[in-house]
Amino acid sequence: MVISSEALKLRAKLFRGLADASRLALLLALRDGEKTVSTLVEETGLTQSNVSGHLACLKDCGLVTSRQEWRHMYYRLADERVEGLLRAADDILAITAERVSRCVNYCADDVKEPVKGGC
């Protein structure tokens, strides 16, 4: 099966979005159900402006949805398949975590210095 260049770019864009530690933390926090920005700030340790900005991004991309109740906005995963993707990542990490941890080809967000052979 040949995948078009545009289809590959779209998939890569999705995974780049998920690769951001702040956005990933928010998605993981929303696995338990809908939450307000203040709850997400408490659970993730991110600032309110950071949470709001990343939620706007996730909402624009269709990964998160929201509803307003009085003065509160509640956010949740937009589709159960987002949870499935997060669960699949957990399953893959359960068998590859040590190798992923040692991998020099991909850097975590908190790595500031280039790693030999990658980043």
Secondary structure, DSSP 8 states (H G I E B T S, - for coil): ----HHHHHHHHHHHHHHHSHHHHHHHHHGGGS-B-HHHHHHHH---HHHHHHHHHHHHHTTSEEEEEETTEEEEEES-HHHHHHHHHHHHHHHHHHHHHHH-SSS--TT--S-BTTB-
